[in-house]
Amino acid sequence: MNSEPRLRFGFPGWRSRSLFLCFVGIFLLSLCQAFAHRPYERAAGTFQRADGISIAIVRHYVDGILMGDPVSIRFRLPDGAEIARTPHRADAIVRPVASGVEIYQFELWIPLARRVDLFDGYTLKNITATRRWHSLVVHFTEHWGRYLGFAGAGVFLLLLSWGLWALSRRRWIRPLQWIGSAFAYLVVFLFFYDLLFLEPVSPLVFIGGGVILAALYLYLQRKK
């Protein structure tokens, strides 16, 4: 019995896929200069010192080119004089505490802080040894919405791919196949590019979660 071929999620051959990916890479590289920008700042709050002086907390960003903009946390007096600053990191989370302000500094992909500083109104004190593991809680508390959004988008792309595989391949649909495949590849590329380089979330968390779900599924299958 002959069965109709199915529509695949992608271009018909590996040469077409490679050509498309090369085109996307060249296109992004050509836009590097267009997207380049000067350093910029965002207010991150204030800290009232014991002597009554209000310290401004500022997030200072520099251009990350094709990656997320590295950020440095800076503390300034009302006249603009800078008291202290942290190095530029992929991500920095500011948390007020009773003794001052804690700054959790993260590298790309790692949800465990590389360094944690305490600002007491005058200087930065390294408290990494006592707060490193707590930084896991801080990271997920700050970015849970992003993790939820990426998980939802990943499920949507997976369902979309299953839908494309389920479509019958007809002659009249071939032009739509190319357009749909190009759009699908572009969306998937942007999704993973954003996940890997632009957002302060860890792909390792999604990989670990996928491994756990796969192991649970296999375990339940054996129990049946």
C-alpha positions in Angstrom: 0.0 0.0 0.0 1.4 3.4 -1.0 1.3 6.1 1.5 1.6 9.8 0.8 4.8 11.5 1.9 4.7 13.8 4.8 5.7 17.5 5.0 8.9 17.8 6.8 9.8 20.6 9.2 12.4 22.3 7.1 13.8 22.7 3.7 14.0 19.7 1.3 17.8 19.2 1.5 20.8 19.9 3.7 22.2 22.3 1.1 19.1 24.5 1.3 19.2 24.4 5.1 22.9 25.3 5.2 22.4 28.1 2.7 19.5 29.6 4.8 21.5 29.4 8.0 24.5 31.1 6.3 22.2 33.8 5.1 20.9 34.4 8.6 24.4 34.6 10.0 25.6 37.0 7.3 22.5 39.1 7.8 23.1 39.4 11.6 26.8 40.1 11.2 26.0 42.9 8.7 23.7 44.5 11.4 26.4 44.6 14.1 27.3 48.2 13.4 23.7 49.2 13.0 22.8 47.8 16.5 25.9 49.2 18.2 25.2 51.8 20.8 26.8 53.9 23.4 26.8 53.0 27.1 23.6 53.8 28.9 22.2 53.8 32.4 19.0 52.9 34.2 18.0 53.8 37.8 17.9 50.8 40.2 16.7 52.6 43.3 18.2 54.5 46.3 19.8 53.7 49.6 19.4 55.8 52.7 22.7 55.9 54.6 23.0 56.2 58.4 24.0 59.8 58.1 20.9 60.7 56.2 22.5 60.9 52.7 20.6 59.3 49.9 22.8 57.1 47.6 21.6 56.6 44.1 21.9 53.0 42.7 22.5 52.9 38.9 22.7 50.1 36.4 25.4 51.0 33.9 25.3 49.0 30.6 27.9 48.7 27.8 27.3 47.4 24.3 27.4 43.6 24.1 27.4 43.7 20.3 25.6 40.4 19.4 25.1 39.4 23.1 23.3 40.9 26.0 24.6 44.2 27.3 26.9 43.6 30.3 25.9 45.6 33.4 27.7 47.2 36.3 26.0 48.4 39.5 27.2 51.9 40.6 26.6 53.9 43.7 26.6 57.7 43.6 26.2 60.7 46.0 23.6 63.4 45.3 26.3 65.5 43.6 27.0 62.7 41.1 30.3 61.6 42.8 30.7 57.8 42.5 31.4 55.9 45.7 31.7 52.3 44.4 31.0 50.1 41.4 31.0 46.4 40.5 32.6 45.0 37.3 30.5 44.5 34.2 28.7 41.1 34.3 26.2 39.3 32.2 23.6 40.0 34.9 23.4 41.7 38.3 20.6 41.6 40.8 20.2 44.3 43.5 18.6 43.3 46.8 18.1 45.6 49.8 18.8 44.1 53.2 18.9 45.4 56.7 22.7 45.9 56.7 22.8 47.6 53.2 22.4 46.5 49.6 23.4 43.1 48.2 24.6 42.8 44.6 24.5 39.3 43.1 26.6 39.1 39.9 26.1 36.3 37.4 28.0 35.1 34.4 26.3 33.9 31.2 24.3 30.6 31.6 25.3 30.1 35.2 22.5 30.6 37.7 25.0 30.6 40.6 26.5 34.0 41.4 30.2 34.4 40.6 30.4 37.1 43.2 28.2 38.7 45.8 29.0 42.1 47.3 27.4 44.0 50.2 27.3 47.8 50.0 27.1 49.4 53.4 26.9 53.0 52.2 30.6 53.5 51.8 32.4 50.5 50.3 31.7 47.1 48.8 32.4 44.0 50.9 32.8 40.6 49.3 30.3 38.2 51.0 30.4 35.5 48.3 31.3 32.7 50.6 28.2 33.1 52.7 25.7 34.0 50.0 26.7 32.0 46.9 24.2 29.2 47.3 21.5 31.6 48.3 22.1 33.3 44.9 20.2 30.3 43.3 17.1 31.4 45.1 17.7 35.1 44.2 18.2 34.2 40.5 15.0 32.2 40.1 13.0 34.6 42.2 14.1 37.5 39.9 13.7 35.7 36.6 10.9 33.1 37.0 8.8 35.0 34.5 11.4 34.7 31.8 11.8 30.9 32.5 8.1 30.5 32.2 7.9 32.4 29.0 10.7 30.4 27.4 9.2 27.1 28.5 5.8 28.2 27.0 7.5 29.3 23.7 9.4 26.0 23.5 6.2 24.0 23.9 4.5 26.1 21.2 7.4 25.5 18.7 7.3 21.8 19.5 3.6 21.6 18.8 4.1 23.6 15.7 6.7 21.2 14.4 4.3 18.3 15.0 1.6 20.1 13.1 3.8 20.6 10.1 4.9 17.0 10.1 1.2 15.9 10.2 0.3 17.9 7.0 0.0 16.0 3.8 2.4 17.1 1.0 0.5 18.4 -2.0 1.8 20.2 -5.1 -0.2 23.3 -4.4 1.2 23.5 -0.9 4.9 23.4 -1.9 5.3 27.2 -2.2 3.7 27.6 1.2 6.1 24.9 2.4 9.1 27.0 1.5 7.7 30.1 3.0 6.6 28.3 6.2 9.9 26.5 6.5 11.9 29.7 6.1 9.7 31.4 8.8 9.9 28.4 11.1 13.7 28.2 10.8 14.0 32.0 11.5 11.7 31.7 14.6 13.6 28.7 16.0 17.0 30.5 15.3 15.9 33.6 17.1 14.4 31.6 19.9 17.6 29.8 20.7 19.8 32.9 20.0 17.7 34.8 22.6 17.9 32.0 25.0 21.6 31.5 24.7 22.9 35.0 24.5 20.4 37.8 25.2 18.4 36.8 28.3 19.7 36.3 31.8 18.4 32.7 32.0 20.4 29.5 32.0 20.0 26.9 29.1 21.5 24.4 31.6 18.3 24.6 33.6 16.1 23.7 30.6 18.5 20.8 29.7 18.4 19.5 33.3 14.6 19.8 33.3 14.3 18.0 30.0 16.5 15.1 31.3 14.4 14.8 34.4 11.1 14.8 32.5 12.5 12.2 30.0 13.7 10.0 32.9 10.3 10.3 34.6 8.5 9.4 31.4 10.7 6.3 30.9 10.1 5.2 34.5 6.4 5.5 34.1 6.5 3.6 30.9 8.3 0.7 32.6 5.7 0.7 35.4 2.8 0.1 32.9 
